Amino acid sequence: MSVQEVNQATSVEEAEQIAPRAEFRVFGQGVIDIVGLAMWKAQAKLFKIRRSKEVYILSRHTNEANVKIRDGLLDIKTKVGETAEGYEIFQPRGKFEFPVKKDELAVILDNLLVPITPEKPTYSFDEFLDLVDSYPDLTAVDVEKERYGFSVDGVICEYAEVLFNGALLETACAESVDYKAMKEVINKLEIADFENTNYLIAAKRVVKI
């Protein structure tokens, strides 16, 4: 995650060409203090702060489909495996502009493992949220993030304050296609002993689904 990147629509076919990255993420109180000190010892290279308001779509049936709305795009990536160290590997599946087309929405719903068949040719932002609200096994969560991006030894990292429906948590992560370098950086940031927890699981714990 480069804080300077532009969020752009991506088709299913284009997303398949993106190399999946492994991610190790932790949540908890005091995480920022730990990482804030450790990153300087590790000679971190800083990026800019990025603030965003997003909506995560949670399904009771899976923790492997990361679906969110950010910058007007309906974004999905899915877990495709884990490294030997237990880092989760996610593959982008597409970023779709609103109004979202029926076939694009079908990709989202299939990965959320819910038996909903889109009937309209397109869905606006509000229509999509209405569809989510109409199905009891889906929940929309408002998420606000203030992220501080940096890199250590070429590995992309961040720490952030995150609000899930107003509940504040601290988080930090490292992500890369280089698992060995990732492991070294995670140790340098002094977060290796924390539980590896993705956004979906953290959000579910907060909203209790």
C-alpha positions in Angstrom: 0.0 0.0 0.0 1.6 3.1 -1.2 -0.1 6.2 0.2 0.7 8.0 -3.0 -1.1 5.6 -5.3 -4.2 6.6 -7.1 -7.2 4.3 -6.5 -8.5 3.3 -10.0 -11.1 1.0 -11.4 -9.8 -2.5 -12.3 -11.5 -5.2 -14.2 -11.6 -8.8 -13.1 -9.2 -9.7 -15.9 -6.8 -6.9 -14.9 -6.9 -7.8 -11.3 -5.9 -11.4 -12.1 -2.6 -10.0 -13.5 -1.7 -8.4 -10.2 0.8 -10.5 -8.1 -0.8 -11.4 -4.8 1.0 -10.1 -1.7 1.2 -11.6 1.7 0.0 -9.6 4.7 0.7 -9.7 8.4 -1.6 -7.4 10.3 -2.1 -6.8 14.0 -4.8 -4.9 16.0 -4.7 -3.7 19.6 -4.1 -0.9 22.0 -0.5 0.3 22.3 0.5 -1.0 18.8 1.3 2.5 17.5 3.7 3.2 20.4 5.5 0.0 19.8 5.8 0.4 16.1 6.5 4.1 16.3 9.7 3.5 18.3 10.8 0.4 16.5 10.5 1.8 13.0 13.1 4.5 13.7 15.6 1.8 14.8 14.8 0.0 11.6 15.6 3.1 9.5 12.1 3.3 8.0 11.4 5.5 5.0 8.2 7.5 5.4 5.3 8.1 3.0 2.5 10.6 3.5 -0.5 10.2 5.8 -3.6 9.0 4.1 -7.1 9.5 5.6 -10.1 7.7 4.2 -13.7 6.8 4.9 -14.8 3.4 3.8 -17.6 0.9 4.1 -16.7 -2.8 4.6 -19.2 -5.5 3.7 -19.0 -8.4 6.1 -20.5 -11.9 5.5 -21.3 -14.4 8.2 -20.2 -17.1 5.8 -16.6 -16.1 5.1 -13.5 -14.3 6.4 -11.8 -14.7 3.0 -13.5 -12.1 0.9 -12.4 -8.6 1.7 -15.0 -6.3 0.2 -15.0 -2.6 0.7 -16.1 0.7 -0.8 -13.4 3.4 -1.0 -13.1 6.4 -3.3 -16.3 5.5 -5.0 -15.1 2.0 -6.0 -16.4 -1.4 -4.9 -13.2 -3.3 -4.2 -12.7 -7.0 -3.6 -9.7 -9.2 -2.9 -9.8 -12.8 -1.7 -7.6 -14.9 0.4 -5.9 -17.5 -1.7 -3.5 -19.1 0.8 -1.0 -18.6 3.6 2.8 -18.7 3.8 4.6 -21.2 5.9 4.8 -18.4 8.5 1.0 -18.0 8.5 0.9 -14.7 6.6 -2.3 -14.4 4.6 -2.1 -14.1 0.8 -4.7 -12.0 -0.9 -5.4 -11.7 -4.6 -7.2 -8.6 -6.0 -10.4 -9.5 -7.9 -11.4 -6.1 -9.2 -12.4 -2.6 -8.4 -15.7 -1.6 -9.9 -17.1 1.9 -10.3 -20.7 2.8 -9.3 -23.1 2.2 -10.8 -21.8 -1.4 -10.6 -22.8 -3.7 -13.4 -24.8 -6.9 -12.7 -22.0 -9.3 -13.7 -19.5 -7.4 -11.5 -21.8 -7.5 -8.6 -22.3 -11.2 -9.1 -18.5 -11.6 -8.6 -18.8 -9.8 -5.3 -21.8 -11.8 -4.0 -20.4 -15.1 -5.1 -17.3 -14.5 -3.0 -19.3 -13.4 0.0 -21.0 -16.8 -0.3 -24.6 -15.4 -0.2 -27.4 -16.7 -2.4 -28.4 -13.4 -3.9 -28.9 -13.0 -7.7 -28.7 -9.4 -9.0 -31.7 -8.6 -11.1 -31.1 -5.0 -12.2 -28.6 -4.3 -15.0 -26.7 -1.8 -12.7 -26.7 -0.8 -9.0 -25.9 2.6 -7.6 -24.0 3.0 -4.3 -27.3 3.4 -2.3 -29.0 0.5 -4.2 -26.1 -1.8 -3.3 -26.2 -0.9 0.4 -30.0 -1.5 0.3 -29.3 -4.9 -1.2 -26.8 -5.6 1.6 -29.3 -4.4 4.3 -32.0 -6.7 2.9 -29.9 -9.8 3.6 -29.5 -10.8 7.3 -26.1 -12.5 6.8 -24.5 -9.4 5.4 -23.5 -6.3 7.4 -22.1 -2.9 6.3 -19.6 -1.3 8.6 -18.5 2.3 8.4 -14.7 2.5 8.7 -12.5 5.5 9.1 -8.7 5.2 8.7 -5.8 7.5 9.4 -2.8 5.6 8.0 0.9 6.3 8.2 2.7 4.5 5.5 6.4 3.6 5.5 8.8 1.0 4.3 11.6 -1.0 6.0 14.1 -2.8 3.8 11.8 -2.4 0.8 8.8 -4.0 2.6 5.6 -1.9 2.6 4.3 -1.2 6.1 1.9 1.1 7.9 0.4 1.9 11.3 -3.0 3.4 11.7 -5.9 4.5 13.8 -9.1 2.8 12.7 -12.7 3.5 13.7 -15.2 0.6 13.2 -18.6 2.2 13.6 -17.0 4.7 15.9 -15.0 2.1 17.9 -11.3 3.0 17.9 -8.5 0.4 17.4 -4.9 0.7 16.5 -3.3 -1.5 13.8 0.0 -2.1 12.0 1.0 -4.3 9.1 3.7 -5.4 6.7 3.0 -6.8 3.3 5.2 -8.1 0.5 5.8 -10.8 -2.1 9.1 -11.4 -0.3 8.1 -13.5 2.7 11.7 -13.8 4.1 12.1 -10.0 4.1 8.7 -9.7 5.6 9.5 -11.9 8.5 12.7 -9.9 9.3 10.8 -6.6 9.1 8.0 -7.9 11.4 10.6 -8.8 13.9 12.2 -5.4 13.6 8.8 -3.7 14.2 8.4 -5.8 17.4 4.9 -7.1 16.5 5.7 -10.7 15.7 4.1 -11.9 19.0 0.8 -10.3 18.2 -2.1 -12.3 16.6 -2.2 -12.0 12.8 -5.7 -10.5 12.3 -7.1 -9.2 9.1 -9.6 -6.3 8.7 -12.6 -8.6 8.3 -12.0 -10.5 11.6 -11.3 -7.2 13.5 -14.5 -5.6 12.2 -16.5 -8.7 13.1 -15.2 -8.7 16.6 -16.2 -5.1 17.0 -19.7 -5.4 15.6 -20.1 -8.9 17.1 -21.2 -11.0 14.1 
